[in-house]
């Protein structure tokens, strides 16, 4: 057999076996580089709905002094706030809790009117001269419309200077805080839950 024929047969054999090996490699299943995740709604964590209840009062059945300062932890008292206000809002709530920890319930006080500074103030003053501001809280006045609900918020002369029993509680409120920028936050504030006009 000539040398050229031998080289040609060898080259043909090498080419044939090379193609066969490539075909075998193509038959091997390959694992994809990216694994697809089977994502279902059941795998998600549900959003806490405990604050969706329209009755947002924290019960205060004791007619004597309301909760001690530690009654409501700040992390439980704050539902929503911008991150840059976290520290300032906690300090604001600490001051409120300290001020309100020994306030009786109800308070007997005279309605002094409402006023606007950086935000609305709803003012009551007791016989000792102590002033209570319910301005930004989610108040319930019942049948007593103390002031206009929009516009200039003019006081109702029928109740201005009148004495009330003011029932109150820590209630989830949407309000502006704090010094300076005044961003919207949600947290528990002392709020009017019921008013009783004291007739003389």
C-alpha positions in Angstrom: 0.0 0.0 0.0 1.4 3.3 -0.9 2.4 5.8 1.7 -0.2 8.4 0.4 -3.1 5.9 0.7 -2.0 5.1 4.2 -2.0 8.8 5.2 -5.4 9.3 3.5 -7.0 6.4 5.4 -5.5 7.6 8.7 -6.8 11.1 8.2 -10.2 9.8 7.2 -10.3 7.5 10.3 -9.3 10.4 12.6 -11.9 12.7 11.1 -14.7 10.0 11.4 -13.9 9.2 15.1 -13.7 12.9 15.9 -17.2 13.6 14.5 -18.5 10.5 16.4 -17.0 11.8 19.7 -18.6 15.2 19.2 -22.0 13.6 18.6 -21.7 11.7 21.8 -20.8 14.9 23.7 -23.9 16.6 22.3 -26.1 13.8 23.7 -24.9 14.4 27.3 -27.5 16.6 29.1 -26.1 19.9 30.3 -27.1 21.7 33.5 -28.1 25.3 33.0 -25.9 27.8 34.6 -28.9 29.8 36.1 -31.4 27.9 38.2 -35.0 29.3 38.0 -36.7 29.7 41.3 -40.3 28.6 41.6 -41.8 31.6 43.4 -45.3 31.3 44.8 -47.3 33.7 47.0 -47.4 31.1 49.7 -43.7 31.6 50.2 -44.1 35.3 51.1 -44.3 36.7 54.6 -47.7 38.3 55.1 -47.7 42.0 56.1 -48.7 42.6 59.7 -52.3 43.8 59.7 -52.7 44.5 63.4 -52.9 48.2 62.9 -55.7 48.1 60.3 -58.3 47.9 63.0 -60.2 51.2 63.1 -60.3 51.1 66.9 -56.7 52.1 67.5 -57.0 52.9 71.2 -54.8 51.2 73.7 -57.2 50.3 76.5 -57.1 52.4 79.6 -59.9 51.1 81.9 -58.3 52.5 85.0 -59.8 55.9 85.8 -56.7 56.7 87.9 -53.3 57.8 86.5 -52.6 56.5 83.1 -49.8 54.2 82.1 -46.3 54.6 83.6 -43.7 55.9 81.2 -42.6 52.4 80.2 -46.1 51.3 79.3 -45.6 51.9 75.6 -42.2 51.1 74.2 -41.2 53.5 71.5 -40.6 50.8 68.9 -44.3 49.7 69.5 -45.6 53.3 69.6 -44.1 54.2 66.2 -45.8 52.7 63.1 -44.3 54.9 60.4 -41.5 57.5 60.2 -38.7 58.6 57.9 -35.4 57.1 58.9 -33.8 60.6 59.5 -36.4 61.3 62.2 -36.1 58.1 64.1 -34.0 59.5 67.0 -36.0 62.8 67.2 -39.3 61.1 67.2 -38.3 58.7 70.0 -37.2 61.7 72.0 -40.5 63.4 71.4 -42.4 60.3 72.5 -40.2 60.0 75.6 -41.1 63.6 76.6 -44.8 62.9 76.0 -44.7 59.7 78.1 -43.0 61.5 80.9 -45.4 64.4 80.9 -48.6 62.2 80.6 -47.6 59.3 83.0 -49.5 60.7 86.0 -52.3 62.6 84.2 -55.7 61.5 85.5 -58.4 60.1 83.3 -60.7 61.9 82.8 -59.3 65.4 83.1 -61.6 68.1 84.2 -60.6 71.1 82.1 -61.8 74.2 80.3 -61.6 74.3 76.5 -59.2 77.2 75.7 -59.6 76.9 71.9 -57.5 75.8 69.0 -54.4 77.5 67.7 -51.9 77.1 64.9 -48.2 77.4 65.3 -46.1 74.9 63.4 -49.2 72.7 63.6 -52.7 72.7 65.2 -53.0 72.8 69.0 -56.2 71.8 70.8 -55.9 73.3 74.3 -57.6 72.5 77.6 -56.6 74.0 81.0 -57.4 72.5 84.4 -58.0 74.2 87.7 -54.3 74.0 88.6 -53.4 75.9 85.4 -52.0 72.8 83.7 -52.5 73.0 79.9 -53.1 69.9 77.8 -52.6 69.9 74.1 -54.4 67.3 71.9 -53.6 69.1 68.7 -52.2 66.5 66.4 -53.9 63.4 67.9 -56.7 61.4 66.3 -59.3 62.9 68.6 -63.0 61.9 69.0 -65.1 64.9 70.1 -68.4 63.0 69.8 -71.3 65.4 69.4 -69.2 68.5 70.4 -67.8 70.3 67.4 -65.1 72.4 69.1 -64.0 74.2 66.0 -64.4 74.3 62.2 -63.0 71.3 60.5 -61.4 73.2 57.7 -60.4 76.7 56.6 -59.5 78.9 59.6 -60.6 76.3 62.1 -62.5 79.0 64.0 -63.5 78.0 67.5 -67.2 77.2 68.2 -68.3 80.0 70.7 -70.8 77.5 72.2 -67.9 75.5 73.7 -65.1 78.0 74.0 -64.4 78.6 77.7 -66.7 75.7 78.8 -65.6 73.0 81.2 -65.5 69.4 80.0 -64.6 66.0 81.4 -61.9 64.9 78.9 -61.4 61.2 78.5 -58.2 60.3 76.8 -56.0 57.4 75.8 -52.9 56.7 73.7 -54.3 56.5 70.2 -52.6 55.8 66.8 -52.3 59.2 65.1 -51.0 60.6 61.8 -49.1 63.8 62.6 -46.2 66.1 61.7 -42.9 65.7 63.5 -40.6 67.1 64.5 -38.7 70.4 64.9 -37.7 71.9 61.5 -38.8 69.9 58.5 -42.0 68.4 59.9 -42.5 65.1 58.1 -45.6 63.0 58.3 -45.3 60.1 60.9 -47.7 57.6 62.6 -47.3 56.9 66.2 -49.4 56.7 69.4 -50.3 60.1 71.0 -52.5 61.1 73.9 -55.9 61.6 72.2 -59.4 62.6 73.3 -61.7 59.6 73.2 -64.8 61.2 74.7 -66.0 64.6 75.9 -68.7 65.4 78.5 -69.8 69.0 78.9 -70.1 70.0 82.5 -73.2 72.1 82.9 -73.3 74.6 85.7 
